Amino acid sequence: MFEIIKYDLKAYYKDFLIMVCAMILLNLALGIKVNSWGNDAILVISMLISFAASVVVVIWNIALFARDIYGDSGYLLFTTPRSGSSILGSKIITAILQCIIIGIVAIIITFIWTQVLKVTSGFVVDMRGIFNSIFNTFSVKFIILAIIAVVVSYISFLLTVYLAVTLSKVAIKSRKIGKLGSFIIFIVLVIAQARVETLFAKIFPQTFKLNVLSSKGNLSIAEVSNGFVDVNISLVICTVAIVAAMFCIVAYLLENKLDL
């Protein structure tokens, strides 16, 4: 698995470095306009640059998988003595690593603007204050579970795309039609997942209370009652089951049904 991760990271490392350098250079260029554009515009544009880089990374995460399905590199990858689950797992890990790297770069750039260069002297943003407020308001358990939920949601999105691409490759031989078919299959899968989750939530409405606030917290939100929020048990189980099922299906198709 680690060899595949290393191979996938090498495939995009030049583009990745170019994008990171572009983020840095564009933010340096913004420094020239600090006095003329104002603090508000500088920070907003910097965040838009980071957002654009994040979108590019998501596209790369999809292209990383589609390249091996539709491109010539698939012959090399799928003829190696690797199981479908190992190949798929490496793709997901690589995708998460790319997101983490870009996220760290974006956070560092924002921190430099707000804390080192003090660009927010006239803008209502205090990074340290925001982080301190988050950790003082919300419980550690809630923050950890929120991070896990974000990661699981992104993995679910990737698996949905990967499943759509794999099904289109297995069912449709034409490359051009196959790519259009994968988009249609993706839409169908998203709708099906949403309906299944909604159905389970209605049939099994049982919930458990999750502690949201820390002992230092003082938060007033309509959805939060006495520092707790209700989480539907069946919805959590259903989401995890769908992610696991999609992983197994894609891994099986990669190992047994993919015709290169």
N, C-alpha and C positions, 0 to 999 in steps of 0.2 A: 504493500500500500504506500509506504513512504517513498518508494522509487517512483510511483506514479505521481504522487504529490510534487516531488522534486521536478519531474518531467513537465508537469502542467505549469508550475511556477516559472520554469525556464522559458516556456513557450510565450509568455506574455511579459517577461521581466523588462525587456527594452521598452515596450509600450507603457508599462507600469512606471518605470523611471521617468519617461518623457512626461507622463501625466502629473507625477509628483513635482517634477521640475517646473511644469507649466503652472501648477497651483502656486508654487513659491514665487515664480517670476511675475505672475499676474498680481499677486499680493504686494510684491515690491513696487510694481508699477502704480498700484493704488497709493503707495506712500507719497508719490509725487503730487497727488491730487488732494492730500489731506486738507490743506488750507483753503483750496478752492471749492471742493465738493462738500466738505463738512463731515463730521464724525458719523452722523446717522447713515449717510449714503455709503461711506467707506465700509462700515461694518456690514451693512445689508448686502453690498456687492460681494464682499469677501465670503459671506455665508452662501450666497448664490453660486459662487465658484466652487465651494466645497460640495454643495448640493449637486451641481452638474457633474463633478468628479464621481460622486456616489452613484449617480444614474449610469455613468459609463461603466463603473465596476459591475453593476447589476447586469448590464448588457454583456460584459465579458464573461460573467458567471454562466450565462446562458450559452454564449458562443463557445465556451470551453467544452461544453458537453455536445452541442450541435456539430462542432468541428469534427469530432471523432465519429459521430453518427453518419454524417453526410460527406465528410472529407476523406482524403487518402490516409490520414493518420490513423483512422480506425482499423485498417488492416494490421498495422503494427501493434496497436493496443489490444485488440480483441483476440489476436492469435497468441498472445502471451499466456502462460499458465497461471492466470489470475481469475478468481471467481468474479461473478457479476457484482456481488455485494462489496468486494474489495475495490473494484473499479469505481462503483457508484459512491462508496464511502469516501474515496480519495477525492472525487470531484466535489463533494459537499464540503469536505475539510478545506480544500483549496479555495473554494468560494468564500467560506467564512474567514479564512486568513486574509484574503484580499480585502474584504470589507473591514476587518479589524485594522489593517495597515492604513487604509485611507481614512478611517475614523480617527486614528491616533494623529495622523498628519493634520487633519482638519481641526482637531481639538488643540493641538500645539499652535497652529496658526492663529486661531481665535484667542487663545491665551496670550500670545504675544501682542496682538492688537489691543486687547482689553487691559492686561495687567502690566506689560512691559512698556508699551508705547503710549498707554493711557489714552487711547483714541476715544474712549467712552466717557471722557470728562463731562461732556454735555449730553450724554445718552444714558437712558435708564437701563444699563446692563452692568452687572458686577458678577463676573464668573465665580469668584471665590464666594461671594454672598449667595449666589444661586446654589452652588454645591453644598455649602454649609446649611442653607435652608432646607435642601432636599434631605440631607442626612439627619438633620435635627427634627424634621417634621415626620418623615416616613420611617417605619420600622425596617430593620435590616432584612428581616424575612421577606417583607413586601418588595423591597428593592431587588433582592436576589431572584425572587419569583417573577418579577416584572422583566428582568433581563432574560431569564430562561424563556419566558413567554415570547419575547421578541425574537430570540434565536429560533425557537420552535416554529414560529410563524414564518420566518424567512426560509427555513428548511422546508416547510410545507409548500411554500410558493415555488421553490426550486424543484422539488419533487413533482409538483403538478406540471411544471414546464417540461421537466425531463420525461415524465410519463407520456405527455402529449407528443413530444418529439419522437420518442421510441415507438409508440403506437402507430404514428403516421409512417415511420420508416418500415415497420413490419407489414402494415396493411397496404401502403401505397408505394409503388415502385418508382414512379416518376418523382424526381427531385423537386421540380418546381411546384407540382401539385401537392407533393408531400409537405412542403413548408407551409402552404396555405391550409392544408388539412390539419397540421399540428396546431395552428392558431385556433381553428374551429374546435378541435378536440379540447384544447386548453379552456376555452369558454364553457364548453359543456361540462368539463370536470369541475370548474369553479362553481357553476350553478348547482351541480349535483352535490358537492361538498356542503354548500351553504344550506341546501334543503335538508340533507341528512342531519346536519348539526341542529338545525331548527326543530326538526321532528323529534330528535332525541331529547332536546331541552323541554319540549312540551309533554312528552310521554313520561319523562323522569325529571320532575321539577325540583328534586331534592338538592339542597345547597349546603355548603359549610361556610362558616364565618372566618374570613381572613383578616388578621390584625393589620391595619394600614398604618396607624400612627405610632410613633415612638413615644416613650414616656415624656419626652421634651416637646412633643408636637402639639400644635394648636391649629387645627384645620377645620374649616366648615365647608363641606361639600354635600350637595343634595343626596348623592348616592351613598355617602358614608354615614352610618348610624353608630354613634358612640365609639368611633374609631375602628369599626369593622365594616367589611363589605361582603356581600353574599356572592359566592362563586358556585355556579352550577356544576355539580359533580359529574353528571352524565356528559356535559359539554366538554369537560376536560378529558374524560376517558375517551370520548368519541374522537376528539381532535388527535390525541396520541395514537389511537387505533388506526385512524385514516393515514397518518404519517407513516406508521409502521407498515401498513398494508401497501401503500404506494412504493415504499422502499423495496419491499419484497417482490412486488410485481415488476418494477423496473429492473431489479437485479436479475430476476428470472428471465425476462425478455432479452436482456443483454447477453446472458450466458447461453440461452438455448434457442432463441427465436430470431435473433438478428442476422439478417442475410446481407453481408457486405458485398 
